[in-house]
Amino acid sequence: MAGARPRRDPASGARSVARRLAVQALYRVQINAGPWQDLVTEFAAEPDMARADADYFRTLVQGCCEGREALDEALAQWVDRKPESLDPVEHAVLLVGLYELQQRPEVPWRVVIAEAVTLTKRFGATDGHKFVNAVLDRAARASRPHEH
């Protein structure tokens, strides 16, 4: 069928919602520390969770919380300040993006960056998406040189 749009993976929309909720959960844990399990329980009641890939949400939250120290250590090589001094929204987005780049090779790096930029435009500072894009692009080149 000429001119037809390529089919979009129906799971991709659910993963986008899961990413958004994970960023919100990671933002929350930066403001009010607690165990990742509490975040999963708390966010299970979110109205948008019905549209999210709940397993992917849990994977992102657990992976980012349990691997936070290692993710921040890796992040430090691509930012000009200590990760803990980053804007909390940008930090949450970068944690999710970096986790996906390192731990979810089935997610194309371009998708990781596009999703991160979209989330930062929605929740972050005015030009925060440019910073997130640049950081994750450097991280993708280092983490997945075979894809560039």
C-alpha positions in Angstrom: 0.0 0.0 0.0 1.8 3.1 -1.2 2.0 6.0 1.2 0.9 4.0 4.2 2.6 4.7 7.4 4.8 2.0 8.8 3.2 0.2 11.7 4.2 1.3 15.1 4.9 -1.4 17.7 1.9 -1.3 20.0 4.2 -2.0 23.0 6.2 1.2 22.3 3.3 3.4 23.5 3.1 1.4 26.8 6.9 1.7 27.2 6.7 5.5 26.7 4.2 5.7 29.5 6.4 3.5 31.6 9.4 5.7 31.0 7.4 8.8 31.9 6.2 7.2 35.1 9.7 6.0 35.9 11.1 9.5 35.5 8.4 10.8 37.8 9.2 8.1 40.4 12.9 8.8 40.1 12.3 12.5 40.5 10.2 11.7 43.6 12.9 9.6 45.2 15.5 12.4 44.7 13.2 14.7 46.7 12.0 12.1 49.3 14.4 9.1 49.5 12.9 5.7 50.0 13.1 2.1 48.8 12.4 1.5 45.1 9.7 -1.1 46.1 7.7 1.8 47.7 7.9 3.7 44.4 6.5 0.7 42.5 3.7 0.3 45.0 2.9 4.0 45.1 2.9 4.4 41.3 0.8 1.3 40.8 -2.2 3.5 41.8 -1.4 6.1 39.1 -4.3 6.3 36.6 -1.8 6.1 33.7 -0.3 2.8 34.9 -3.2 1.1 33.1 -1.7 2.3 29.8 1.9 1.6 30.9 4.1 -1.5 30.5 4.1 -2.1 34.3 6.9 -4.7 34.1 9.1 -2.2 32.2 8.3 0.5 34.7 9.4 -1.8 37.5 12.6 -2.8 35.6 13.5 0.9 35.1 12.8 2.0 38.6 14.6 -1.0 40.2 17.5 -0.8 37.8 18.0 2.9 38.3 17.6 2.8 42.0 19.8 -0.2 42.6 22.4 0.9 40.1 22.2 4.6 41.0 25.8 4.8 42.2 27.2 3.2 39.0 24.9 5.2 36.8 26.0 8.4 38.4 29.6 7.4 38.1 29.2 6.8 34.4 27.2 9.9 34.0 29.9 12.0 35.6 32.2 11.5 32.6 29.7 13.2 30.3 28.5 16.1 32.4 30.3 19.3 33.6 29.2 19.0 37.3 28.5 16.3 39.9 25.4 14.3 39.0 23.8 15.1 42.4 23.9 18.8 41.5 21.9 18.3 38.3 18.4 19.5 38.0 16.3 16.6 39.5 14.1 16.3 36.3 17.1 16.2 34.0 18.9 13.8 36.4 15.9 11.4 36.5 15.7 11.5 32.7 19.4 10.9 32.3 19.3 7.9 34.8 16.6 6.2 32.7 18.3 7.0 29.4 21.7 5.8 30.6 20.2 2.7 32.2 18.5 1.8 28.8 21.7 2.5 26.9 23.6 0.2 29.2 21.1 -2.5 30.1 18.5 -2.7 27.3 20.3 -3.3 24.1 17.0 -4.2 22.3 16.0 -0.5 22.6 17.7 1.4 19.8 19.9 4.3 21.0 17.9 6.7 18.9 14.7 5.7 20.7 16.4 6.2 24.1 17.5 9.7 23.1 14.2 10.7 21.5 12.2 9.5 24.5 14.5 11.3 26.9 14.3 14.6 24.9 10.5 14.4 24.8 10.3 13.8 28.6 12.7 16.7 29.2 10.7 19.0 27.0 7.6 18.1 28.9 8.9 18.2 32.5 12.3 20.0 32.4 13.7 23.5 32.2 13.3 25.5 28.9 16.5 24.3 27.2 17.1 21.2 29.4 16.4 18.9 26.4 19.5 20.2 24.6 21.6 19.2 27.6 20.0 15.8 27.9 20.4 15.2 24.1 24.1 16.0 24.2 24.8 13.9 27.3 23.0 10.9 26.0 24.5 11.2 22.6 28.0 11.0 24.1 26.9 8.1 26.3 25.4 6.3 23.3 28.7 6.7 21.4 30.6 5.3 24.3 28.1 2.5 25.3 27.1 1.4 21.8 29.8 2.3 19.3 28.7 -0.4 17.0 25.3 1.4 16.4 26.8 4.7 15.4 
